[in-house]
């Protein structure tokens, strides 16, 4: 399901390209035959494109929910807060920082010592399997005194309240191309 889900719901560019080619083929056939049925068929690819666009806009996949949560945490860090991180960290968090409280305290101390101007993502890979997901994320963090590249490995779990971070490895200082 991963392939069709991504193609139709997350990144329908290739579907639009295929529909564009179908429209082109129908236009050529209509031009050669001038048959009414082919002129009627010319409306099908644009209607399908609108349907795909509506579906992609309306449906939010698990992968998109995780990416949006990550973006929200980044925007909150830019504002000097860890409130979004606190919301998305699971109560049973175990990983870098040892516990939810430990990671939040480390986050507050880091934001106080190194105010963040901007967090940019250079690579985001999310793999979802049922109620668990793994994320590999590369970031460029712009600080007052320069930039730093960090790579993160994060494990998520789907709870009744939504996706939550259950563990994260200590970020590595590098930029992945």
C-alpha positions as CSV (number, residue, x, y, z in Angstrom):
1,X,0.0,0.0,0.0
2,X,2.9,2.3,0.6
3,X,3.5,3.0,-3.2
4,X,-0.1,3.8,-4.2
5,X,-0.7,5.7,-1.0
6,X,2.3,8.0,-1.6
7,X,1.6,8.3,-5.3
8,X,-2.1,9.4,-4.8
9,X,-2.1,11.0,-1.4
10,X,1.3,12.5,-0.7
11,X,3.1,13.2,-4.0
12,X,0.7,12.9,-6.9
13,X,3.1,14.6,-9.4
14,X,3.6,11.3,-11.4
15,X,-0.2,10.8,-11.5
16,X,-0.6,14.3,-12.9
17,X,2.1,13.6,-15.5
18,X,0.4,10.3,-16.5
19,X,-3.0,12.1,-16.8
20,X,-1.3,14.8,-18.9
21,X,0.0,12.2,-21.3
22,X,-3.4,10.6,-21.5
23,X,-5.0,14.0,-22.3
24,X,-2.4,14.5,-25.0
25,X,-3.1,11.0,-26.5
26,X,-6.9,11.7,-26.4
27,X,-6.3,15.1,-28.1
28,X,-4.3,13.6,-30.9
29,X,-6.9,10.9,-31.5
30,X,-9.7,13.5,-31.4
31,X,-7.7,15.7,-33.8
32,X,-7.3,12.8,-36.3
33,X,-10.9,11.5,-36.1
34,X,-12.9,14.6,-35.0
35,X,-15.3,12.1,-33.5
36,X,-17.7,13.3,-30.8
37,X,-16.9,10.5,-28.4
38,X,-13.2,11.4,-28.4
39,X,-14.0,15.1,-27.7
40,X,-16.2,13.9,-24.7
41,X,-13.3,11.7,-23.5
42,X,-11.1,14.8,-23.3
43,X,-12.8,15.9,-20.0
44,X,-11.9,12.6,-18.2
45,X,-8.2,13.3,-17.4
46,X,-8.8,16.8,-16.1
47,X,-11.7,15.5,-13.9
48,X,-9.5,12.7,-12.6
49,X,-6.7,15.2,-11.9
50,X,-9.2,17.3,-9.8
51,X,-10.3,14.2,-8.0
52,X,-6.7,13.2,-7.2
53,X,-5.9,16.8,-6.0
54,X,-9.0,16.8,-3.8
55,X,-8.1,13.4,-2.3
56,X,-4.5,14.4,-1.7
57,X,-5.6,17.6,-0.1
58,X,-8.3,16.0,2.1
59,X,-6.4,12.9,3.2
60,X,-3.6,13.1,5.7
61,X,-1.4,10.0,5.9
62,X,0.5,8.8,8.9
63,X,3.7,9.8,7.3
64,X,2.4,13.4,6.7
65,X,1.2,13.6,10.4
66,X,4.7,12.7,11.6
67,X,6.3,15.2,9.3
68,X,3.9,17.9,10.4
69,X,4.6,17.2,14.0
70,X,8.3,17.4,13.4
71,X,7.9,20.7,11.6
72,X,5.8,22.0,14.5
73,X,8.5,21.0,17.0
74,X,11.1,22.8,14.8
75,X,9.0,26.0,14.6
76,X,8.5,25.9,18.3
77,X,12.2,25.6,18.9
78,X,12.8,28.6,16.7
79,X,10.5,30.5,19.1
80,X,12.6,29.3,22.0
81,X,10.0,26.8,23.4
82,X,9.8,23.1,23.9
83,X,6.0,23.0,24.3
84,X,5.4,21.2,21.0
85,X,8.2,18.7,21.9
86,X,6.5,18.1,25.2
87,X,3.2,17.4,23.4
88,X,4.7,14.9,21.0
89,X,7.0,13.1,23.4
90,X,5.4,9.9,24.8
91,X,5.1,9.5,28.5
92,X,7.1,6.2,28.2
93,X,9.9,8.0,26.2
94,X,13.3,6.2,26.6
95,X,16.3,7.4,24.6
96,X,18.6,10.4,24.4
97,X,18.0,12.4,27.6
98,X,16.9,9.1,29.3
99,X,13.3,10.2,29.9
100,X,10.7,12.7,28.7
101,X,11.5,15.1,31.6
102,X,15.2,14.7,31.1
103,X,15.0,15.4,27.3
104,X,12.8,18.5,27.9
105,X,15.2,19.9,30.5
106,X,18.1,19.3,28.1
107,X,16.1,21.0,25.4
108,X,15.3,24.1,27.5
109,X,19.0,24.4,28.6
110,X,20.2,24.1,25.0
111,X,17.7,26.7,23.7
112,X,18.8,29.1,26.4
113,X,22.5,28.6,25.7
114,X,22.1,28.5,21.9
115,X,19.1,30.5,20.6
116,X,17.9,29.1,17.3
117,X,17.1,31.4,14.4
118,X,15.9,28.7,11.9
119,X,15.6,25.0,11.5
120,X,15.7,23.6,8.0
121,X,15.3,20.1,6.8
122,X,17.6,18.6,4.2
123,X,16.4,15.0,4.3
124,X,13.4,13.4,5.8
125,X,12.8,9.7,5.6
126,X,9.8,8.2,7.4
127,X,8.9,4.5,7.3
128,X,5.5,3.6,8.8
129,X,4.6,0.0,9.7
130,X,1.2,-0.4,11.4
131,X,1.4,1.6,14.6
132,X,5.2,2.2,14.6
133,X,7.3,4.5,12.5
134,X,11.0,5.3,12.2
135,X,12.3,8.6,11.0
136,X,15.7,9.6,9.8
137,X,16.0,13.4,9.6
138,X,18.8,15.7,8.6
139,X,18.6,19.3,9.7
140,X,20.5,22.5,9.3
141,X,20.1,24.6,12.4
142,X,21.0,28.3,12.1
143,X,22.2,29.8,15.4
144,X,23.1,33.3,16.2
145,X,26.8,32.4,15.8
146,X,26.6,30.1,12.8
147,X,25.1,26.9,11.4
148,X,25.2,23.3,12.5
149,X,24.1,20.1,10.7
150,X,22.5,17.4,12.8
151,X,21.2,14.0,11.8
152,X,18.4,12.4,14.0
153,X,17.0,8.9,14.3
154,X,13.6,8.9,15.9
155,X,11.1,6.2,16.7
156,X,7.4,7.0,16.8
157,X,4.4,5.1,18.0
158,X,0.7,5.7,17.3
159,X,-1.3,6.3,20.4
160,X,-5.0,7.1,20.7
161,X,-4.1,10.8,20.9
162,X,-1.9,10.6,17.8
163,X,1.7,9.9,16.9
164,X,4.2,10.2,19.8
165,X,8.0,10.0,20.0
166,X,9.1,6.9,22.1
167,X,12.8,7.1,21.5
168,X,15.5,9.2,19.8
169,X,19.2,8.5,19.4
170,X,21.6,11.3,20.3
171,X,21.9,13.5,17.2
172,X,25.1,13.2,15.2
173,X,26.8,16.3,14.1
174,X,27.0,16.1,10.3
175,X,25.4,17.1,7.1
176,X,24.2,14.2,4.9
177,X,24.0,14.9,1.2
